């Protein structure tokens, strides 16, 4: 059997996955902090079979991205309460009994959104009803935020809201006067605004007001149409790569079973991501 002996093998798996910036930020940390590990991107289209292959080759940890987060939950030998509650895993670690699963997306969302202020009792609107939205809702609820879910289709949106005891509103109703909503935080969790897609806003800009915190989990481009408009209207903008790097730190600490110098690690990852995104924007 082939086994890695000098470095831990780590990867992000998805389909497609060539666009991922996770290898760039992870390897930047490994190089700067002298961590004996290497991280690559792997396109995986047969999750169950490919997980067996990756275990046999000796991969120690995996980041799981679209479209495998929910399916991976059913393929792990052990999962924590958080991932079970969210209904998806984004992190796998190989243990004696097989792949173990966790979800760090909610940690990434919470850390990115705090912006130096507590989330408790703040009114938050989460746009979307997929796996990422579930993680964001879980994290906000855990911090004591007052969460409302909105989605274009009622069935999926209501199901998510019911799962976590949240309110639900149809997206088409969000053009109502601001004083009827009063949201202080808005988190965009759909693929709207993703690079290569039509540059449209996921919701009416009448929802946005000065001082509101607006985060888009899309990180390519760094400035999505929603973030552009939010900045113009005086909102506090949180870019998607902030969630990416904070969830990545949590992944690393679980894989390596040790705490990293968090402030230093976050800055290394942020610098790597911002440099890459800045270079893309300049082309």
N, C-alpha and C positions, 0 to 999 in steps of 0.2 A: 504493500500500500504506500502511495506517495503522501508524505506529510511535510508541511512547511516547518523549518527548524530555526530560521534566523529571525523571521518576522511573523506577526499575526496577520493572516489574510482576512481582509474586510472588504465589503462591496455594497453598492446600492443596486438593487434589482428592480426592474420594472419593464414595461413594454408599451411605448418606446422609452429609452432611458439615455440616449446619446446627448440630450440637452442638459443633463444634470450637472450642477456645479458642486455637488457634494464631494466628489473626489478632489477637486481643487482645494476646498476649504479644509477637508480632513487631512490631506497630505501636507498642507502648510503647517498645521499644528504638529504633526508627527516630526517634521523636519526641525521646526523651531524648538520643540521641547525634547528632542532626542528620544522619541517613543519608537520602539522597534515594531512598526506596523506599516502595512501598505494597503491602500484603499482604491478600488477600481469600480467602474460601472459595467454591469452585465445585463444584456437584454435577455429576459426570461419570459418565454411564452407558454411553457408547460410547468406551472409552479410546483406541483407535487413531485413530478419526476426530477425537475431541476434542483429542488431542495435536497433530494437524496444525493444527487451528483455532487453538489457543493459541500455537503457534509463529508462525503467520501474523499474528496480532494483535500479537505482540511480547512475550509473557511470557518473562521471563529465567530464572526458576527456579520449581520446583514441589515442594511436599511431597506425597508420595503416601501415602494412607491406605487403609483397608479399603474395597472388596475388591480394590484394584488393584496391590498391591505385587509380587506374583509375576508378574502379566501384564505389568507395565511393564518387567520385566527383558528380555522378549523383543522390546521395541519400541525399545530404545536403540541408538544407533550406537556407543557406547563405554561400557564398564563397568569398574570397578576389581575387583581380585582379591577384596576383601572381600565386595562385593555378590554376586559369582559364587559364592563359598563359601557364603554365607547362602542364596542362591537367591531373593533379593528385593531390590528397591530402594525406598527411601522418599524419595529426593531426586533431582530431575532439574534439569539446567542446559542451556540451549540453547547449542550450539556451532556452528561452521561446518558440521559434517557432520550436525547434527540433535541430538536429545536425548542427553545424557550422563547416566549413572546412578551413584549411590552409595548406600550404606546407612549412616546415622548412628544407627540405633536401638541398635546394639551399644555405641556410644560413650555414648549417653544412659544405658543400663543400667549400664555399668561405673562411670561417674562418680557416678551416684546411689547405687550400692551400696557404694562404697568407705567412706563414712561415717568417713573419717579413718583407716581401717585397710586394709592390703593384702588382696587376695583370694587370693593365692597359697597353695596347699595347703589351702584351706578347703573343707569339704564342702558342696556346694550342691545343692538340689533345685529343678528347674524344672518347673512345672505347666503342661501344655499341649504341643501339637505343631504349632501354626500358624506363620505367618511371624514373629510377634513372638517366639515361643519360640525359633525358630531364631537370631534375632539375639542374644537373651540368652545362649543356650548358646554361641554363637560368642565373644561378649565374655568370658564367664566362663572358657572354655577358654583364650583368648588370654592372660588374666591368670594362668593356672596353677591355677585352681580345679579341684576334683575334683567333676565334675558327674554327677548322676543325673537322668534325665528320667522323669516320670510322666504318664500320660494315661489317660483312660477306655477308649479303644480301643487294643488292642495294636498293630495294624498301623502306624498313623501314628506312635505313640510309639516303637516299635522302629526304624522307618525314620529318624526324627530322631536317635535315640541312635547308630545305626550310622554315620550321616553324619559325626558328630563324635567317634566313639570313646568314647561315654559308656555308662554303665550305664542300664538301664531297669527300672522297676518299675510294675506295674499300680496304679492309684489305689486300688483296693479293698483292697490289701495294706498300706496305709500306717497302719493302726491297730495295727500291731505295736509291742511295747515300744520305747521311745525308745533304749535302749542298743543296739538292733540297727541303728540308723540313724545317730544322731549328727550330723544335719545342722546346720550352723551358719548357713546362708543358705537361705531359701525365697523363690522368685520366682513369683508367680501371673501367668500369661500367657494366661488364657482370658477370656471375657466374663462369667464368673460374678461377680456383685456389681455389674454395670453398672447405672446408674440406670434404674429402671423395670422391672427384672427381680426375680424372687423373691430375697429376701435370705437366701441360704444360703451355707454354707462350702464351698469347693471340696474340702477335705480335712478329716479328723478333727482336732479341736483337741488330740488327744493327741500330735500331732506337735510342738506348740509348747512352747518352754521359755524361761525367763528368759535374756536375753543374745543369743538368736538374732536375726539380722537378717531381717526379713520385708518384702518389697516386693510391692505389687500394682500392675500396670501400668495398671489401670483408674484414671482420675482423676476421674470423675464417677459417684458422689459421691467426695469426697476421703477420707472414712472409709468404706471398704467393710466388709462383715461380717467378712472375714478380718482386716483391720487393727484393727478394734474388738477382736476376740477376742485378737489377738496383743498388743495394748497391755495388755489385762487380765492377760495371763499374763507380763508383764515382758519382752516382746521389744522390740528396737529397730525401730521402724516407719519404713519409707520409703514415702512417698506417691507415687502414679503421676505426679503433675505434675513431680516431680523428674527423672524420665527424659525427660518431654516437653521440659522446658526445656534440658537438657543436649544432647539430640540437636538441638534447634533452634539452639543456638549454633554447633554444627558445620556445620549447613546454611548459616547466614548467612555464615560465614567462607568457605565454598566458593563460594557465589553471588557474594559481593562481592570475592573474591580478595584478602582482607586480614584481618589479625587484629583482633579487637575487644578492647577492655579487658574481659577475660573475667570477672573478679570483678564489675565494675560491671554488665556485661550480664546475668549470671546473676541478680544481685540485682534488677535492673529487671524481668526476666521473672518471677521468683519473686513479687515484690510484686504484679504485675498478676494473676497466676494466683490467688494466695492471696486477694486482695481479691474477685475474681469468685466463687471457690468459697465464700468466707465469706458473701457476699451471698446465694448460692443456699441455703446451709444455714440462713440466718436466715428464709427465706420459709416 
